[in-house]
Amino acid sequence: MATLSASYPTLFDVAKRMDPDGKAAQISETLSQDNEVLDDMPWYEGNLPTGHRVTVRTGLPVAAWRKLNQGVPRSKSTTAQIDESTAMLEAWSDVDKDLAELNGLESSFRMSEAKAFIESMNQKMASTLFYGNSVTEPESFLGLAPRFDDVPTTSGGAENKDNVIDAGGTGTDNTSIWLVGWGEQSIHGIYPKGSVAGLKHEDLGLDTVHDASGNPYRAYREHYQWKCGIAVKDWRYVVRIANIDVSDLAGTAASGAKIITQMTRALERIHSLNGVRPVFYMNRTIRSILRQQQVEAVKNATLTVEELYGKRVLMASEVPIRRTDALLNNEARVI
């Protein structure tokens, strides 16, 4: 019974979604998250059926001063190719026909389920964007954190460690702030060649499905699928402020000033703010520190509130600060 109630809606679920007058209740979406990063990502079709092949310049040709009657050595540039993979995020919803049509609530009941499925997939996508690891979970795609997981003081490691700023936190109660310069030649979302961008929802209508014992019954079936991934064409347009110790944040303007300092460093670390759409991402814990600083430290003009796309947005210099609940407060220290 536990398996059934966890996988399929039951009469108990229907009862919990009805008002005393027998009408569909307005559900308070207490499990929803604020992941504005999904609103910002530009999307481009990949050049591979399973992702996108990125060609990166790895070396410049050598130029030399020439004397009269003397030549200069021939040279050439060098390039490398990287395959960025996409993944398939999917979900199925089966609702027993007679259960869905109980009391004439078929449309409202299915609509409430669809809203929950879409929210769940958005949360999964936002989480994978930052923390996805295709090494430990091959069916997913590689997110940002596994790519930017070395600080500059680490010997060896990837070249992009220069864009990881160490905020000094220790232990496993850290979080990160990300500065991302979205653009076609920097970083963007990808979907497989020949497919469609975005979350695809198919209402398959009435279908014959089977219970755990293989017995058939009629049910309304819906399918959700999102073929997605990210392509980091130029790592210089991503900066991670890592090792922000959450427990050390006192919630005052004085302690919040350290965050502003790190964000200022990130603005100087990103390759350029031109030709891309730069955005800061942080969770509500860190953003609350900034909001408090805005009130208490009036002399600090770094933070402003401006109108952007018809909404009031907190800004650091000319870069908007967006809230992303997918960013955790229990990150291990990046070393």
Phi, psi and omega in degrees: 000326180296320180294319180297312183291336180278336186252333184229143174297145181237177176302326178297321177296318179297315181299323181286352181249021179241139173283166178302336180275005177086003178267163180295131181282151172278112186278130174278115186278072183287349180261001181288155179238163176255101181237078185293345179301329181290337178282338187267332187298124169279150183237138179225146178290134178287165178259010176232151177298340182241012180161224185210131177265120183257132176254123187241137174286124182249347180201146179259153175292157182269128174255145183219150174287139183246137172271158174299139179067015176229146178264182176233154182296145173287150178208175179205163174275165178234151179225165175220155180242139180232132177264117175266128185263153172253167180224165181248114175263121186225157174205149177237144176232122176240122179237120179310131184307310184290330177290317181294325183272003180300127179060021177069026184258019186305310184294313183291323180294313180294325179294320179294325177292318180299320179298320180292320179297316181295319178297318179298318181290323176299317179295319180295318180296314181297318179296317181291327178305321181266318191246358183302137181226103183287353176281313180273339178226081189303334183282350179264188175246166184278121180273191186281318185301315178294339179279325182247072187236022175229140174269158185302335181284351180288132177286140183070211179083179183283157180296330184287000176297340177296342179258020173249118181260127181270114179274001171093358181290152178235180177073207184235026178242046181256163173222175181229152167248137181243136170248117184239129175258091184293141177175163183295329181256010181239284178210138181198168175282153178228153171226152188300151178302131178085358180258187183247140180285149173092177182282125181257128180241123178246120172270104184274000177067207180285134181216160175267119179242178184229144178278184184299337180267002179087008180276133184280152169203165183268136182211152171279126185242137177226145183236135179238134180212140178221110176267113191208164177185185176228150176240117176261093182284326182221104185297343182293347181262013174233127177234130177249123170266101187259170174061043172273108185286111184295320183292339180276352181281116183277349180079023178245166179297327181296314180286328179295337181298330178296324178294317178299320178299316180294323179292324176295320176298320180296322179297328178275342181276327180296146187301314180195153174261358181268142177078002178226170174253097183279137180215137170271141175234133178207162178274176187291336177297310181288321180297326179295326176297317180294320179297320179292322178296323180300324180281316188276323184255071184299329182293341179276107184269007182295321181266132176223164173243122184231165177274124180220118181053040177079007180234151175281123187231135174287133185235147169246109191057237181259013186251125179292149178250119185245145181268133180224107183291345179292339179284125189271164175254011182234037178287141173287157180297133174275124184238000000 
